Every structure is written in structure tokens, then in C-alpha cells.
């Protein structure tokens, strides 16, 4: 541990004290906004109150309220039971090689968890290895989750509770503003910020590309297993809120009760909300997600990008080959589906589409690659592409259409778990990116080490200069009409238009049927 003076930084709200660890300066639990508690529940983030004493920043702050049972496979890397929770959760963490004026690239991580779980302080997202390997500043952050961050109450309460359903996104913007104002004191360059995230973090990055208030707060973006198709229309968001209040048994106009409800009751209602919405046919995806409110999000983020919202912002966007495969293991009913049930399920997620042709296309493509073609395998392949790969491709196409740089990838390293049955599943790349892979989900050995080096070096090169080409992965061309795609594993290579038979099957499917 260093002396206090070596790890004390002056921020615009007051001094914070971190600690030194393995050659890095580490700061945990720095407040970036006022606590959204009491009367501030469901309000936009407010500036943090300045303090006069030195604020300790040596341990993680409380994470945002969440239920262990929520999120399903999206919470693979989250362990909320191991971290204290509180509505007072708007804090961030910083890893930096030095507190100097080197103006290092800044990598701002947005965690996943289905918009209902996760935290920036999860051990899965420890920023030390990236910071040390790339001589960059890594920032991770919390943002409000679930009903506290993504529930539109403005419509039902006539503005008495002005929550648009984008308070979680607004928190992310507030954290980025903190970075813009303060990161130079931590050795970072506020004019060279790369936002990156996975799953709901990737969806968040996709939204931030289109959020007017985020303009100028970041220079590049990386979207992992989440693109720009996940946002709910205002009318559907109001319907979700109506169902949520019905579960709570709270009248629409009872603002006082809503603001005073114990957070445990809100979390319990969230658990009831998903099956209720699915039963009513209102949603087949994430019950609580960003909202096209006309203020924070003007349009579906993908459509905003097509109109030029992300000009001059290079992006990396991609997905894992077998995102949904872990459901084959977890969902016993899915393992039992026959051809009739397969068609019914596909019709449920793609209403009005030619599902028989879709299923046959995937059967033939999987067969051609020597992959299993059981109904469960076909369904998970379709769901992988619907939620992750096709939205990634369309975002890359949108940026290319604007004459902007977009780099597409598919991560294909298979997990060793269950003799490889889970394939390159959702969130698998995270251990390699943050360097905490091992015998469990990711695997170990020289090949795993090479994979980790590849993805880290490509991401770091991109954060430094906007191009992921580097010695580890070789030349990575930007997306164009040839559809060049980096295949990421222990030996990376570029393929033009991989898995194109499946991609073409989605040509007539509207953007609104894609995403989680």
C-alpha cells in the first residue's frame, strides 16, 4: 500500500483516495451522481454533492438492487448475492497505470445482465489486466436496473413521476460526463474514450450511439453480443408499466406509495412481470429495457445510426457463434421439442414470417457445417441470430452505409464445459477479454492464452487509434460489401460473408423483430 498522498486525486466534487496494487492505481466506489433515493427515486441522475474531506475509494460500493433469480443466462457472470445492494448505487471504479498527464486512452465498460442484474464491481470485470497490458485507463460503472432504471411511469402518472424508462441510460451518460470532467486527473484522455459492453451492456452501447446527450462524450464504441435493436416503443412501455403497477396493487395516481415502496417489493414484482407479459403475448424478450421516449431515444437506435447519429464513431460489433446454446442445457423443455413445437416457437418469435423456410435454411446450413440439426439446435441457432448476430450485421451495414468504419466479428471458441456441448455461448468471451478465464467456462492452456492475447490486443489497439488491426490478430479490414468478418479464436482469421446462408434468410425480417 502506498502513502495516501500518492493515491489521492482531486475531482470536481472533492478528493478521493485509492490504493496501489501491482503497479496500478486503483479507485473503487467513486460517486458520480447523487444517490437516487427517497424523492429522487425514478428521477434523472443529479450532480453529486461536493465533499470537503478526502473520500475513501478503496472498496466497492453497493450494487444496484437486483434479484438473483432474474436475468437467466444473461447473468452468467454476475453474483449479486456476494455484493451488498442499495438504491444508493451510482458509483464507478478506475484502474490506471499512473496519476500523471500521459493522457492515456480510456476504456469505459458497461456491464450486462439483462437490464435487471450485474454490476461494474463484479470480479468478472476487474480492469487491472487491460489497464496494465495496454497502458490505458479502465472505468467500470453501475447504473440503475430493472424497474428503478427502465420503467416508464411518466405516461401513467401524467408526469407526476417523470420516469421515461431510460433512467439507467441517463446514469450511463452521467458517468460518462464524470469521466469527461475528471479522468485527466487519473492519467486518462477525456477526448479518447471508448465505450464497450456485453449483452445488456452492448445494447446500452447501441443506444448511446443514438442518445443526443451522449454526443461528444466518447470517441469509439465496442458492442459485444448486443447491438442497436433493443428498445421498446412508448406505447408498449406504458403497457408494461400498467402491468407492473397491477402486480404491485398500486393505483396509477398513488405517487406517494410508489416512491415509498420497499425495494424488495419492487424486485418481487419484477419476477412476476416476465411470465405475465409472456402469457399475455406482450413480449418475448426483455421485459424491462430502454424506451423510445422522444427525448433520450428519438428512434430505434439502429434507425438513428442509419440516419447518421454515429458518424465519426468507429465501432467494433459482433457476437458469439452459439449465444443461446446454454439454454439447451438449462431448459429441459427445449431439449424435448419436436418439429411441430419448433415451428410453433419460431412463429412465436417471428410472427408473420415464413418460418418453415427459415427452419429449413438453418437445417441445411447446420448440416453443411457438420453441426447437429435437432429441433433444439435449430431453434437456438435461430435465436442466436435473431437476438445477436443479425442485429450486429445490420449495425455494421448501417455504419458502412454512412461511410463510417465498422469492424465485425464472430467469436467461435467453444467452452470445454459438458464436453463442448455449450459451444461458443453467451458471455464466454468476457473471461478472455478481462483475463480471468480458467478451467471452468473458458478453458486454459497455451491456446486459451493466445485467444486472450488476441482479443485484448485488438480491443486495446482499437481504443488507441480506432483500428483493431494488430500483430496478434493481423489485419482486420472494416466492413464493406464483401462483409469481411474477423473469426476470433486462438488463431484469428478474416472470412468474407461467413454463415451467409443464414444471414440471407433474415433479409425480409423487419428490424423491429430483432434484438432481445
Secondary structure, 3 states (H helix, E strand, C coil): CCCHHHHEEEECCEEEECEEECCEEEEEEEECCCCCCHHHCCCCCCCCCCCCCCEECECCCCECCCCCCCCHHHHCCCCHHHCCECCCCCEEEEEECCCCCCCEEEEEEECCCCCCCCCCCCHHHCCHHHHHHHCCEEEEECCCCHHHHCCECHHHHCCCCCCECCHHHHHHHHHHHHHHHHHHHHCEEEEEEEEEEECHHHHHHHHHCCCHHHCCCCCEEEEECCCCCCCEEHHHHHHHHHHHHHHHCCCCCCHHHHHHCCHHHHHHHHHHHHHHHHHHCCCCCCCCCCEECCCCCCCCHHHHHHCCCCCCCEEEEEEECCHHHHHHHHCHHHHCCCHHHHHHHHHHHCCCCCHHHHHHHHHHHHHHCCCCCCHHHHHHHHHHHHHHHHHHHHHHHHHHHCCCCEEEEEECCCCCHHHHCCCCCCCCHHHHHHCCCCCCCCCCCHHHHHHHHHHHHHHHHHHHHCCCCECCCECCCCCCCCCEEEEECCCCEEEECCCHHHHHCCCCCCHHHCCC
